[in-house]
């Protein structure tokens, strides 16, 4: 019963929350849609936290996404042991970067009085969730080898079963503890995502790359 | 020709007394809030000096403005690709310490302290942490040079001067300064707008005011780096950038912006200018920065030219706005008289706030025989001014001494002309010669004299009709989404996100 709640109900709750809240927040409370950068108050230590964290987390997100979208190709890639090593090492290196980054950011916030003073409960919640995900992820990587191989056979079919609205939780309940913790943590993180500053990832300024530089807005409709 | 209208400004530096009334008026209206305590959308600096934020003109450190690349220009430091590389940590972002840590005092201690033999004191505390702090910087720390040469010596503009000149201005008798009031220049080619990855910054089509849509700002902070004048500020409380809005709610109701309205020295002028928007990129990309001042003047259009009027009508600029542009005092100072110059034109943003550079004549010398006030010429020679022309050219000429010399020579000639009329101790032929040298007629000299000294409120601030009534009607469904966040204020309180 608990398994059903965790692996078949929680995912839907978190996805619905994620979609509904982020759209609502974007439409009705766009002012709060911000990365809430604190670089202005502390810049030097931020470099050693923010850069490794973001590089690491983006690499890892991309890796998880590729495994989810193209499981067959990942399996084919992993056929040669050297390639498997390369993949796993890259993933682990990204996780280490991420861990260094998040620990750096936590230490920075705890030791800088300007930041500590303006730290909210949401900030702490974000740190706890991210740290939990990174630690359980590394535990999976080191304890349940080789993740990139079995991920495609177990979790990817499970995730696709969720996507097809026919949840098949058999494969996931049989996984080891670190993997199950990582899965649950992920759904909690997705559920909380749009309530926190993490929403800045949804408005990453990609369109800027092809936008004309200058922007002029007319209040009146111009006669053309 | 793509005619656009721009609310533009002139500050007459010879009249600025450095009283900071403008800064206080602005602060009281706009930035007296949490997260904005350190912001001074308008501030007054002592020059030579380091200014606010400290040494903002040092672009080796802050990397603001545009730089020429190939035949075109690119945003320096941030911008599309370099911005993408520094999005997680921006090495060129000033921090609060480059401005100052905002502070208040424990005033309640004066009342609540228990009775004792000591007089209670109000201790300074940080407005960020609430902890006691040592005040080591302030919004105007080097005002009047703080009584020393330390701040003046760190002025980045001194790089343009020879070692000899640099030493000479710091001899204590010659130590000289003037005031430089600064605010957003509402540039024609704003780097802040170009650098904003979210598209939150924009220029209003009707009046050219540069604004930040608070609901689209995502705190990437590139505008702060990009503005070479450091006139966009990051609100650390709300996580949004903010800047001078040229008091558009006042302008729209026919009032001058608060800093203009409150100016005690009456140094400020405001009026509509017409320009050719198709020329912006070409002019901003001119190879030699020394040409920029003259080139920018070329793109300002004559509001009496029938062709310009027709082009303006085509772009929806009404006849009442044209009329306002024809009466603009800014047009007179900038286009007609060549007296007003943009600040640091070399950053290629085409700023639309112009400065009449101050005449700083040497009026007397200390000699062995005492105080000698008999100068060779009335007000002395320009090249013997207390601040060298190179220094002024670094500020107002984009490095070009010619345009500065032109503006100063004309001011000097006008003073001679007026002295002849009011005191009569200068020979008429000498004045005639000086006016001719300065490319000025007696009529023009009188007009400049009148607008400089006798101008009324209505002469100084020719506020164009902004037709807000039309804009509000259009804020219905047909208006593009972006305009809804533009200038209509918040539907609810601006609350920080989580």
Interface residues (C-beta under 8 A of the other chain):
Chain A: X29 X30 X31 X32 X33 X34 X35 X36 X37 X38 X39 X40 X41 X42 X43 X46 X47 X50 X51 X53 X54 X55 X113 X114 X117 X118 X120 X122 X123 X195 X196 X197 X199 X200 X203 X205 X207 X208 X209 X211 X213 X214 X215 X216 X217 X218 X219 X220 X221 X222 X223
Chain B: X75 X80 X83 X84 X87 X88 X89 X90 X91 X93 X94 X95 X96 X126 X128 X129 X130 X131 X189 X190 X193 X194 X196 X197 X198 X199 X201 X202 X203 X204 X205 X206 X214 X215 X216 X217 X218 X219 X220 X221 X234 X236 X237 X238 X239 X240 X280 X314 X315 X316 X467 X470 X471 X474 X478 X479 X480 X482 X483 X485 X486 X487 X490 X494 X495 X496 X497 X498
